[in-house]
């Protein structure tokens, strides 16, 4: 979903694990934030929850897929939510 398409977004009733504002150096020449920037912050948010559970060092073993549903722009507040589903 990009540009003029309307999006209905429902957010969880919990605090985000991580909240970040992307800056100009995180974007391409069109002002869209790099997918790798988003992926790295998803990894950090997941790592925060994993660290809380493990109470020690953790690492990402694999990521199966990412689906980007709309563009993130410079100055957007991006919230990352993480929860442990299974151990």
Secondary structure as GFF3:
##gff-version 3
##sequence-region A 1 87
A	DSSP	beta_strand	18	21	.	.	.	ID=ss1
A	DSSP	three_ten_helix	24	26	.	.	.	ID=ss2
A	DSSP	alpha_helix	35	54	.	.	.	ID=ss3
A	DSSP	beta_strand	77	80	.	.	.	ID=ss4
###
